[in-house]
């Protein structure tokens, strides 16, 4: 994760990576929502939707900063390779096989949320004063994601109710 934080030197790069991080997070949570654990499934569906919404915000900020449509942009050449490497660095835990246990699934989601929060906290200075309110709101939401995941990690699975 440290490599990504220190390798970002422009707003466009930061936003490009942000869009891709949110896409990877959304895809992971959509896959994770297939768990048979009802509490986790519901949370992961909500997190997938929030990641989708974050992606839209970052696409809008990208378009405002660069004058380009991020959906039409292809990550090609050295720049594309750079963004893909950074994205892999942050999302490395999401691309492995889906964990088999509740604890492993929560741990993987927590690591992604922590890495994402750290990334955005570290690069906020690149954004200047313009979108700080939106970035602060997204960082606060990432913290809420972490808190919800930690709460579920401390709670036994719904299937393991007292008296079973």
CORCORCOR-V901432 format. One record per pair of residues at least 4 apart in sequence whose C-alpha atoms are under 7 Angstrom apart, sorted by the first residue. I is the first residue (numbers start at 0). J is the second residue. D is the distance in whole Angstrom. If there is no record, write none. Layout:
i:I j:J d:D
i:I j:J d:D
This chain:
i:0 j:4 d:7
i:0 j:88 d:6
i:0 j:89 d:6
i:0 j:114 d:7
i:1 j:5 d:6
i:2 j:6 d:6
i:3 j:7 d:7
i:3 j:85 d:5
i:4 j:118 d:6
i:4 j:121 d:6
i:4 j:122 d:7
i:7 j:12 d:6
i:7 j:13 d:6
i:9 j:13 d:6
i:9 j:125 d:7
i:10 j:14 d:6
i:10 j:125 d:6
i:10 j:126 d:6
i:11 j:15 d:6
i:11 j:61 d:6
i:11 j:64 d:7
i:11 j:65 d:7
i:12 j:16 d:6
i:13 j:17 d:6
i:14 j:18 d:6
i:14 j:57 d:6
i:14 j:61 d:6
i:15 j:19 d:6
i:16 j:20 d:6
i:16 j:82 d:6
i:16 j:86 d:6
i:17 j:21 d:6
i:17 j:57 d:6
i:18 j:22 d:6
i:18 j:54 d:5
i:18 j:57 d:6
i:18 j:58 d:6
i:19 j:23 d:6
i:19 j:86 d:7
i:20 j:24 d:6
i:20 j:86 d:6
i:21 j:25 d:6
i:21 j:50 d:5
i:21 j:51 d:7
i:21 j:53 d:7
i:21 j:54 d:5
i:22 j:26 d:6
i:22 j:51 d:7
i:22 j:54 d:7
i:23 j:27 d:6
i:23 j:90 d:7
i:24 j:28 d:6
i:24 j:50 d:6
i:25 j:29 d:6
i:25 j:47 d:4
i:25 j:50 d:5
i:25 j:51 d:6
i:26 j:30 d:6
i:27 j:31 d:6
i:27 j:93 d:6
i:28 j:32 d:6
i:28 j:43 d:5
i:28 j:44 d:7
i:28 j:46 d:6
i:28 j:47 d:5
i:29 j:43 d:7
i:29 j:44 d:6
i:29 j:47 d:6
i:31 j:43 d:6
i:32 j:39 d:7
i:32 j:40 d:4
i:32 j:41 d:7
i:32 j:43 d:5
i:32 j:44 d:6
i:33 j:40 d:6
i:34 j:40 d:6
i:36 j:40 d:6
i:36 j:156 d:7
i:37 j:41 d:6
i:38 j:42 d:6
i:38 j:157 d:7
i:39 j:43 d:6
i:40 j:44 d:6
i:41 j:45 d:6
i:42 j:46 d:6
i:43 j:47 d:6
i:44 j:48 d:6
i:45 j:49 d:6
i:46 j:50 d:6
i:47 j:51 d:6
i:48 j:52 d:6
i:49 j:53 d:6
i:50 j:54 d:6
i:51 j:55 d:6
i:52 j:56 d:6
i:53 j:57 d:6
i:54 j:58 d:6
i:55 j:59 d:6
i:56 j:60 d:6
i:57 j:61 d:6
i:58 j:62 d:6
i:58 j:69 d:6
i:59 j:63 d:6
i:60 j:64 d:6
i:61 j:65 d:6
i:61 j:69 d:7
i:62 j:66 d:5
i:62 j:67 d:5
i:62 j:68 d:5
i:62 j:69 d:7
i:68 j:72 d:7
i:74 j:78 d:7
i:74 j:79 d:4
i:75 j:79 d:4
i:75 j:80 d:7
i:76 j:80 d:6
i:77 j:81 d:6
i:78 j:82 d:6
i:79 j:83 d:6
i:80 j:84 d:6
i:81 j:85 d:6
i:82 j:86 d:6
i:83 j:87 d:6
i:84 j:88 d:6
i:85 j:89 d:6
i:86 j:90 d:6
i:87 j:91 d:5
i:89 j:114 d:6
i:90 j:94 d:7
i:90 j:111 d:7
i:92 j:107 d:6
i:92 j:111 d:7
i:98 j:103 d:6
i:98 j:104 d:5
i:99 j:103 d:7
i:100 j:104 d:6
i:101 j:105 d:6
i:102 j:106 d:6
i:102 j:152 d:7
i:103 j:107 d:6
i:104 j:108 d:6
i:105 j:109 d:6
i:105 j:148 d:6
i:105 j:152 d:6
i:106 j:110 d:6
i:107 j:111 d:6
i:108 j:112 d:6
i:109 j:113 d:6
i:109 j:145 d:6
i:109 j:148 d:6
i:110 j:114 d:6
i:111 j:115 d:6
i:112 j:116 d:6
i:112 j:141 d:6
i:112 j:145 d:6
i:113 j:117 d:6
i:114 j:118 d:6
i:115 j:119 d:6
i:116 j:120 d:6
i:116 j:138 d:6
i:116 j:141 d:6
i:117 j:121 d:6
i:118 j:122 d:6
i:119 j:123 d:6
i:126 j:130 d:7
i:130 j:134 d:6
i:131 j:135 d:6
i:132 j:136 d:6
i:133 j:137 d:6
i:134 j:138 d:6
i:135 j:139 d:6
i:136 j:140 d:6
i:137 j:141 d:6
i:138 j:142 d:6
i:139 j:143 d:6
i:140 j:144 d:6
i:141 j:145 d:6
i:142 j:146 d:6
i:143 j:147 d:6
i:144 j:148 d:6
i:145 j:149 d:6
i:146 j:150 d:6
i:147 j:151 d:6
i:148 j:152 d:6
i:149 j:153 d:6
i:150 j:154 d:6
i:155 j:159 d:6
i:159 j:163 d:7
